Amino acid sequence: MENNEIKEVKKKEFSLSNKFFYGYLYFSIAGSIITAFLSFAYLHHHYWNRPKTAIEYTIFIGIACFLGLFFLPDLLKSIYKKVMNLFK
């Protein structure tokens, strides 16, 4: 009986962390797209006479957001696990 209960608890924790991970991943993808669009709009207005500079900065911001997709979910997932361990 105890083994079945332990397996059920582990399964619940795993599914919760998966939902959290994929939810954050979708949120960060949408956020990076919105950030790239808003940064291009602002930079295009700011560098009206130099549109090439606005495009270069937008590419740089887009690369930074894209790299954030790879590093932030793992970091946030480890922080989430540490916080959940505190409340056990």
The first five atom37 places (N, CA, C, CB, O) and aatype in JSON, in Angstrom:
{
  "aatype": [12, 6, 2, 2, 6, 9, 11, 6, 19, 11, 11, 11, 6, 13, 15, 10, 15, 2, 11, 13, 13, 18, 7, 18, 10, 18, 13, 15, 9, 0, 7, 15, 9, 9, 16, 0, 13, 10, 15, 13, 0, 18, 10, 8, 8, 8, 18, 17, 2, 1, 14, 11, 16, 0, 9, 6, 18, 16, 9, 13, 9, 7, 9, 0, 4, 13, 10, 7, 10, 13, 13, 10, 14, 3, 10, 10, 11, 15, 9, 18, 11, 11, 19, 12, 2, 10, 13, 11],
  "atom_mask": [
    [1, 1, 1, 1, 1],
    [1, 1, 1, 1, 1],
    [1, 1, 1, 1, 1],
    [1, 1, 1, 1, 1],
    [1, 1, 1, 1, 1],
    [1, 1, 1, 1, 1],
    [1, 1, 1, 1, 1],
    [1, 1, 1, 1, 1],
    [1, 1, 1, 1, 1],
    [1, 1, 1, 1, 1],
    [1, 1, 1, 1, 1],
    [1, 1, 1, 1, 1],
    [1, 1, 1, 1, 1],
    [1, 1, 1, 1, 1],
    [1, 1, 1, 1, 1],
    [1, 1, 1, 1, 1],
    [1, 1, 1, 1, 1],
    [1, 1, 1, 1, 1],
    [1, 1, 1, 1, 1],
    [1, 1, 1, 1, 1],
    [1, 1, 1, 1, 1],
    [1, 1, 1, 1, 1],
    [1, 1, 1, 0, 1],
    [1, 1, 1, 1, 1],
    [1, 1, 1, 1, 1],
    [1, 1, 1, 1, 1],
    [1, 1, 1, 1, 1],
    [1, 1, 1, 1, 1],
    [1, 1, 1, 1, 1],
    [1, 1, 1, 1, 1],
    [1, 1, 1, 0, 1],
    [1, 1, 1, 1, 1],
    [1, 1, 1, 1, 1],
    [1, 1, 1, 1, 1],
    [1, 1, 1, 1, 1],
    [1, 1, 1, 1, 1],
    [1, 1, 1, 1, 1],
    [1, 1, 1, 1, 1],
    [1, 1, 1, 1, 1],
    [1, 1, 1, 1, 1],
    [1, 1, 1, 1, 1],
    [1, 1, 1, 1, 1],
    [1, 1, 1, 1, 1],
    [1, 1, 1, 1, 1],
    [1, 1, 1, 1, 1],
    [1, 1, 1, 1, 1],
    [1, 1, 1, 1, 1],
    [1, 1, 1, 1, 1],
    [1, 1, 1, 1, 1],
    [1, 1, 1, 1, 1],
    [1, 1, 1, 1, 1],
    [1, 1, 1, 1, 1],
    [1, 1, 1, 1, 1],
    [1, 1, 1, 1, 1],
    [1, 1, 1, 1, 1],
    [1, 1, 1, 1, 1],
    [1, 1, 1, 1, 1],
    [1, 1, 1, 1, 1],
    [1, 1, 1, 1, 1],
    [1, 1, 1, 1, 1],
    [1, 1, 1, 1, 1],
    [1, 1, 1, 0, 1],
    [1, 1, 1, 1, 1],
    [1, 1, 1, 1, 1],
    [1, 1, 1, 1, 1],
    [1, 1, 1, 1, 1],
    [1, 1, 1, 1, 1],
    [1, 1, 1, 0, 1],
    [1, 1, 1, 1, 1],
    [1, 1, 1, 1, 1],
    [1, 1, 1, 1, 1],
    [1, 1, 1, 1, 1],
    [1, 1, 1, 1, 1],
    [1, 1, 1, 1, 1],
    [1, 1, 1, 1, 1],
    [1, 1, 1, 1, 1],
    [1, 1, 1, 1, 1],
    [1, 1, 1, 1, 1],
    [1, 1, 1, 1, 1],
    [1, 1, 1, 1, 1],
    [1, 1, 1, 1, 1],
    [1, 1, 1, 1, 1],
    [1, 1, 1, 1, 1],
    [1, 1, 1, 1, 1],
    [1, 1, 1, 1, 1],
    [1, 1, 1, 1, 1],
    [1, 1, 1, 1, 1],
    [1, 1, 1, 1, 1]
  ],
  "atom_positions": [
    [[0.82, -1.2, 0.0], [0.0, 0.0, 0.0], [0.86, 1.26, 0.0], [-0.93, 0.0, 1.21], [0.55, 2.23, -0.69]],
    [[1.93, 1.24, 0.78], [2.75, 2.45, 0.89], [3.45, 2.77, -0.43], [3.78, 2.28, 2.0], [3.6, 3.94, -0.78]],
    [[3.89, 1.73, -1.15], [4.55, 1.97, -2.43], [3.6, 2.63, -3.42], [5.1, 0.67, -3.01], [4.0, 3.53, -4.16]],
    [[2.34, 2.18, -3.44], [1.37, 2.78, -4.35], [1.11, 4.24, -3.99], [0.05, 2.0, -4.31], [0.98, 5.08, -4.88]],
    [[1.04, 4.55, -2.69], [0.82, 5.93, -2.27], [2.01, 6.81, -2.65], [0.58, 5.99, -0.76], [1.82, 7.95, -3.08]],
    [[3.22, 6.29, -2.5], [4.41, 7.06, -2.86], [4.44, 7.32, -4.37], [5.7, 6.3, -2.43], [4.77, 8.42, -4.8]],
    [[4.08, 6.3, -5.16], [4.05, 6.48, -6.61], [3.02, 7.53, -7.02], [3.75, 5.15, -7.3], [3.28, 8.34, -7.91]],
    [[1.86, 7.53, -6.36], [0.84, 8.51, -6.68], [1.3, 9.92, -6.34], [-0.46, 8.2, -5.94], [1.06, 10.86, -7.11]],
    [[1.96, 10.09, -5.21], [2.46, 11.41, -4.82], [3.52, 11.88, -5.81], [3.03, 11.38, -3.39], [3.51, 13.04, -6.21]],
    [[4.45, 11.0, -6.2], [5.49, 11.37, -7.16], [4.87, 11.73, -8.5], [6.5, 10.23, -7.33], [5.32, 12.67, -9.16]],
    [[3.84, 10.99, -8.91], [3.19, 11.28, -10.18], [2.52, 12.65, -10.14], [2.16, 10.19, -10.51], [2.58, 13.39, -11.12]],
    [[1.9, 13.01, -9.03], [1.26, 14.32, -8.9], [2.29, 15.44, -8.95], [0.46, 14.4, -7.6], [2.07, 16.45, -9.61]],
    [[3.42, 15.27, -8.25], [4.47, 16.3, -8.26], [5.04, 16.47, -9.66], [5.59, 15.94, -7.28], [5.3, 17.59, -10.1]],
    [[5.23, 15.36, -10.38], [5.8, 15.42, -11.72], [4.85, 16.14, -12.67], [6.12, 14.01, -12.24], [5.28, 16.96, -13.48]],
    [[3.56, 15.83, -12.59], [2.62, 16.48, -13.49], [2.48, 17.96, -13.17], [1.25, 15.8, -13.41], [2.3, 18.78, -14.08]],
    [[2.58, 18.33, -11.9], [2.5, 19.74, -11.53], [3.7, 20.49, -12.07], [2.42, 19.89, -10.0], [3.55, 21.6, -12.58]],
    [[4.9, 19.91, -11.96], [6.09, 20.6, -12.46], [6.06, 20.7, -13.99], [7.36, 19.88, -12.0], [6.54, 21.68, -14.55]],
    [[5.51, 19.69, -14.67], [5.4, 19.76, -16.12], [4.46, 20.88, -16.54], [4.92, 18.44, -16.69], [4.75, 21.63, -17.48]],
    [[3.32, 20.99, -15.86], [2.38, 22.06, -16.19], [3.03, 23.42, -15.96], [1.09, 21.94, -15.36], [2.86, 24.33, -16.77]],
    [[3.75, 23.56, -14.87], [4.43, 24.81, -14.56], [5.49, 25.12, -15.62], [5.08, 24.75, -13.17], [5.59, 26.26, -16.08]],
    [[6.26, 24.12, -16.01], [7.34, 24.31, -16.98], [6.79, 24.72, -18.34], [8.17, 23.03, -17.11], [7.26, 25.69, -18.94]],
    [[5.8, 23.98, -18.84], [5.26, 24.29, -20.16], [4.47, 25.6, -20.14], [4.37, 23.16, -20.65], [4.48, 26.34, -21.13]],
    [[3.8, 25.88, -19.04], [3.11, 27.17, -18.93], [4.09, 28.32, -19.0], [0.0, 0.0, 0.0], [3.84, 29.31, -19.69]],
    [[5.2, 28.19, -18.3], [6.21, 29.25, -18.35], [6.84, 29.33, -19.74], [7.3, 29.01, -17.3], [7.13, 30.43, -20.22]],
    [[7.06, 28.19, -20.38], [7.66, 28.2, -21.71], [6.76, 28.92, -22.71], [7.93, 26.76, -22.18], [7.25, 29.75, -23.48]],
    [[5.45, 28.62, -22.7], [4.53, 29.31, -23.6], [4.45, 30.8, -23.28], [3.14, 28.68, -23.52], [4.37, 31.63, -24.19]],
    [[4.47, 31.13, -22.0], [4.43, 32.53, -21.59], [5.67, 33.27, -22.07], [4.3, 32.64, -20.06], [5.58, 34.41, -22.52]],
    [[6.84, 32.63, -21.98], [8.07, 33.3, -22.4], [8.15, 33.43, -23.92], [9.28, 32.54, -21.87], [8.71, 34.4, -24.43]],
    [[7.6, 32.47, -24.65], [7.57, 32.59, -26.11], [6.69, 33.78, -26.51], [7.05, 31.29, -26.77], [7.09, 34.6, -27.34]],
    [[5.5, 33.86, -25.92], [4.61, 34.98, -26.22], [5.23, 36.3, -25.78], [3.25, 34.78, -25.54], [5.14, 37.3, -26.49]],
    [[5.87, 36.3, -24.62], [6.51, 37.52, -24.13], [7.65, 37.97, -25.02], [0.0, 0.0, 0.0], [7.82, 39.17, -25.23]],
    [[8.43, 37.03, -25.54], [9.55, 37.42, -26.41], [9.05, 37.99, -27.73], [10.47, 36.23, -26.67], [9.64, 38.92, -28.27]],
    [[7.96, 37.44, -28.25], [7.38, 37.97, -29.49], [6.85, 39.38, -29.27], [6.26, 37.05, -30.02], [7.1, 40.28, -30.07]],
    [[6.11, 39.58, -28.17], [5.57, 40.9, -27.86], [6.7, 41.89, -27.61], [4.63, 40.83, -26.65], [6.64, 43.03, -28.07]],
    [[7.73, 41.46, -26.87], [8.86, 42.35, -26.58], [9.59, 42.75, -27.85], [9.83, 41.67, -25.61], [9.96, 43.91, -28.02]],
    [[9.8, 41.8, -28.75], [10.47, 42.12, -30.01], [9.64, 43.11, -30.83], [10.73, 40.84, -30.83], [10.2, 44.04, -31.41]],
    [[8.33, 42.93, -30.87], [7.47, 43.84, -31.62], [7.49, 45.24, -31.02], [6.03, 43.31, -31.66], [7.63, 46.23, -31.74]],
    [[7.34, 45.33, -29.69], [7.32, 46.64, -29.03], [8.68, 47.33, -29.13], [6.92, 46.49, -27.57], [8.75, 48.54, -29.31]],
    [[9.76, 46.56, -29.0], [11.09, 47.18, -29.11], [11.33, 47.69, -30.52], [12.19, 46.17, -28.71], [11.94, 48.74, -30.7]],
    [[10.86, 46.95, -31.52], [11.03, 47.44, -32.89], [10.22, 48.71, -33.11], [10.61, 46.37, -33.91], [10.69, 49.65, -33.75]],
    [[8.99, 48.75, -32.58], [8.17, 49.95, -32.74], [8.83, 51.16, -32.07], [6.76, 49.73, -32.16], [8.87, 52.25, -32.65]],
    [[9.34, 50.97, -30.86], [9.99, 52.07, -30.15], [11.28, 52.49, -30.85], [10.29, 51.68, -28.7], [11.52, 53.68, -31.07]],
    [[12.11, 51.52, -31.2], [13.4, 51.85, -31.82], [13.23, 52.44, -33.21], [14.28, 50.61, -31.89], [14.0, 53.31, -33.61]],
    [[12.22, 51.98, -33.95], [11.97, 52.55, -35.26], [11.53, 54.01, -35.13], [10.9, 51.74, -36.02], [11.9, 54.84, -35.96]],
    [[10.76, 54.32, -34.1], [10.36, 55.71, -33.86], [11.56, 56.53, -33.39], [9.22, 55.77, -32.82], [11.74, 57.68, -33.81]],
    [[12.39, 55.94, -32.52], [13.53, 56.67, -31.96], [14.61, 56.91, -33.02], [14.12, 55.89, -30.77], [15.22, 57.98, -33.07]],
    [[14.85, 55.91, -33.86], [15.86, 56.03, -34.92], [15.16, 56.15, -36.27], [16.82, 54.81, -34.9], [15.41, 55.36, -37.18]],
    [[14.28, 57.13, -36.4], [13.48, 57.28, -37.61], [14.37, 57.49, -38.83], [12.5, 58.44, -37.47], [14.09, 56.95, -39.9]],
    [[15.44, 58.27, -38.67], [16.33, 58.55, -39.81], [17.32, 57.42, -40.06], [17.08, 59.84, -39.57], [17.95, 57.37, -41.11]],
    [[17.45, 56.5, -39.09], [18.39, 55.38, -39.23], [17.67, 54.06, -38.97], [19.59, 55.54, -38.25], [17.87, 53.45, -37.92]],
    [[16.84, 53.61, -39.9], [16.07, 52.37, -39.65], [16.96, 51.13, -39.53], [15.06, 52.15, -40.76], [16.57, 50.15, -38.89]],
    [[18.17, 51.17, -40.14], [19.06, 50.02, -40.04], [19.49, 49.79, -38.59], [20.3, 50.21, -40.96], [19.63, 48.65, -38.15]],
    [[19.71, 50.88, -37.85], [20.09, 50.77, -36.44], [18.96, 50.15, -35.63], [20.46, 52.15, -35.86], [19.21, 49.33, -34.74]],
    [[17.72, 50.54, -35.92], [16.57, 49.97, -35.21], [16.48, 48.47, -35.46], [15.27, 50.66, -35.65], [16.18, 47.7, -34.54]],
    [[16.73, 48.05, -36.67], [16.67, 46.63, -36.99], [17.79, 45.87, -36.27], [16.77, 46.41, -38.52], [17.57, 44.76, -35.77]],
    [[18.99, 46.46, -36.21], [20.1, 45.8, -35.51], [19.79, 45.63, -34.03], [21.4, 46.6, -35.69], [20.03, 44.56, -33.47]],
    [[19.27, 46.68, -33.4], [18.92, 46.57, -31.98], [17.79, 45.57, -31.76], [18.51, 47.94, -31.43], [17.8, 44.83, -30.77]],
    [[16.84, 45.53, -32.67], [15.73, 44.59, -32.54], [16.23, 43.15, -32.65], [14.66, 44.86, -33.61], [15.77, 42.27, -31.93]],
    [[17.17, 42.91, -33.55], [17.75, 41.57, -33.68], [18.48, 41.19, -32.39], [18.72, 41.5, -34.89], [18.37, 40.06, -31.92]],
    [[19.22, 42.14, -31.82], [19.92, 41.88, -30.56], [18.94, 41.54, -29.44], [20.78, 43.1, -30.17], [19.17, 40.6, -28.68]],
    [[17.85, 42.31, -29.33], [16.84, 42.05, -28.29], [16.16, 40.7, -28.55], [15.79, 43.19, -28.26], [15.88, 39.96, -27.6]],
    [[15.88, 40.39, -29.81], [15.27, 39.1, -30.14], [16.16, 37.93, -29.78], [0.0, 0.0, 0.0], [15.67, 36.91, -29.29]],
    [[17.47, 38.06, -30.02], [18.41, 36.99, -29.64], [18.46, 36.83, -28.13], [19.82, 37.29, -30.19], [18.5, 35.71, -27.62]],
    [[18.45, 37.96, -27.41], [18.46, 37.9, -25.94], [17.2, 37.2, -25.42], [18.58, 39.31, -25.34], [17.29, 36.39, -24.5]],
    [[16.04, 37.52, -25.99], [14.79, 36.86, -25.57], [14.83, 35.38, -25.91], [13.57, 37.53, -26.25], [14.36, 34.55, -25.13]],
    [[15.37, 35.04, -27.07], [15.44, 33.65, -27.48], [16.35, 32.84, -26.56], [15.93, 33.54, -28.93], [16.03, 31.71, -26.21]],
    [[17.5, 33.42, -26.16], [18.39, 32.74, -25.23], [17.73, 32.6, -23.86], [19.72, 33.49, -25.1], [17.96, 31.62, -23.15]],
    [[16.9, 33.57, -23.5], [16.16, 33.49, -22.25], [15.22, 32.3, -22.22], [0.0, 0.0, 0.0], [14.93, 31.75, -21.15]],
    [[14.73, 31.89, -23.39], [13.85, 30.72, -23.45], [14.58, 29.45, -23.02], [13.3, 30.55, -24.87], [13.97, 28.54, -22.48]],
    [[15.89, 29.39, -23.26], [16.63, 28.19, -22.91], [17.11, 28.18, -21.47], [17.81, 28.04, -23.83], [17.15, 27.12, -20.83]],
    [[17.47, 29.35, -20.93], [18.08, 29.38, -19.6], [17.08, 29.64, -18.48], [19.15, 30.42, -19.56], [17.2, 29.05, -17.41]],
    [[16.11, 30.51, -18.7], [15.2, 30.87, -17.62], [14.28, 29.74, -17.16], [14.37, 32.03, -18.05], [14.06, 29.62, -15.96]],
    [[13.72, 28.91, -18.05], [12.85, 27.84, -17.54], [13.56, 26.88, -16.59], [12.27, 27.06, -18.69], [12.98, 26.47, -15.58]],
    [[14.8, 26.51, -16.9], [15.54, 25.61, -16.0], [15.83, 26.28, -14.66], [16.86, 25.16, -16.65], [15.71, 25.66, -13.61]],
    [[16.21, 27.54, -14.72], [16.47, 28.28, -13.49], [15.21, 28.41, -12.66], [17.05, 29.67, -13.81], [15.22, 28.19, -11.45]],
    [[14.11, 28.76, -13.32], [12.85, 28.93, -12.59], [12.34, 27.6, -12.06], [11.79, 29.57, -13.5], [11.75, 27.54, -10.97]],
    [[12.56, 26.52, -12.81], [12.13, 25.2, -12.35], [12.9, 24.78, -11.1], [12.32, 24.16, -13.47], [12.32, 24.2, -10.19]],
    [[14.22, 25.06, -11.06], [15.0, 24.7, -9.87], [14.59, 25.56, -8.68], [16.5, 24.87, -10.15], [14.54, 25.06, -7.55]],
    [[14.3, 26.83, -8.9], [13.82, 27.69, -7.8], [12.48, 27.18, -7.3], [13.7, 29.17, -8.27], [12.23, 27.15, -6.09]],
    [[11.61, 26.77, -8.23], [10.29, 26.25, -7.85], [10.43, 25.0, -6.99], [9.46, 25.94, -9.12], [9.71, 24.84, -6.0]],
    [[11.35, 24.1, -7.36], [11.55, 22.88, -6.58], [12.07, 23.2, -5.18], [12.52, 21.93, -7.29], [11.64, 22.58, -4.21]],
    [[12.99, 24.16, -5.08], [13.52, 24.54, -3.77], [12.44, 25.15, -2.89], [14.69, 25.52, -3.93], [12.39, 24.87, -1.69]],
    [[11.59, 25.98, -3.47], [10.51, 26.59, -2.7], [9.51, 25.54, -2.25], [9.79, 27.68, -3.53], [9.03, 25.57, -1.12]],
    [[9.19, 24.59, -3.14], [8.25, 23.53, -2.76], [8.84, 22.64, -1.68], [7.87, 22.69, -3.99], [8.1, 22.13, -0.84]],
    [[10.15, 22.43, -1.67], [10.79, 21.64, -0.62], [10.74, 22.35, 0.72], [12.24, 21.33, -0.98], [10.72, 21.7, 1.77]],
    [[10.72, 23.67, 0.72], [10.62, 24.42, 1.97], [9.28, 24.22, 2.66], [10.85, 25.9, 1.71], [9.19, 24.24, 3.88]],
    [[8.22, 24.02, 1.85], [6.88, 23.9, 2.41], [6.46, 22.47, 2.71], [5.89, 24.52, 1.48], [5.31, 22.23, 3.08]],
    [[7.36, 21.51, 2.54], [7.02, 20.11, 2.84], [7.01, 19.86, 4.32], [7.99, 19.15, 2.15], [6.74, 18.74, 4.76]]
  ]
}
